[in-house]
């Protein structure tokens, strides 16, 4: 980690913070942009909504693959004819 990644910022009387311009430029955060705030174990994480959505999709892709695989195994099980009753 270089020194550009460690900065001190001050919280205003209204609880507001100002992101340094170098950070905003690096992360392409513009005036009016929304950010998602996570508080995890006493730490604060700010993230762009698009990145959160991307990470969630990645997480669910594994779940969907697992689910499809599991369902295919159950569906293709010749010994289990409960499924044939649903096909009628």
Secondary structure, 3 states (H helix, E strand, C coil): CCHHHCCCCCCCCCCCCCCCHHHHHHHCCCCCCCEEEEEECCEEEEEEHHHHHHHHHHHHHHHHHHHHHHHHHHHCCCCCCHHHHHHC
